[in-house]
Amino acid sequence: MKWALVIAGISDFQRPAEKLSLTQNGALMATGAIWTRWCLIIKPKNYLLAAVNFFLGCVGVVQVTRIFNYRRTLDGSSKAAVKDLEHEIVDEAKAVAHEAAVVVKKST
């Protein structure tokens, strides 16, 4: 199933960078890195699972780089692009936390 995520990520190479989700691709990048490392630590080592996670991380890195470069061309500098990305991530994290609080409040 994870190979399907890799293939979907590769097919997104054709999408314009402004239509890509930073949080989604950041999650793919982090998941790929974390699970690749884990697959090489556990015993017995699972090289096939490490391979799919490695490629998943690579797809995430490529997409996050494309998003960063696109934002850099809009903002004119790398610092402004990083600030823009930082605000986007913080705003989305706050929205998720608020939604979680609403769900918890409803369930109690």
Secondary structure, DSSP 8 states (H G I E B T S, - for coil): -HHHHHHHHHHGGGS-GGGS-HHHHHHHHHHHHHHHHHHHHSSS--HHHHHHHHHHHHHHHHHHHHHHHHHHHHHSSHHHHHHHHHHHHHHHHHHHHHHHHHHHHHH-
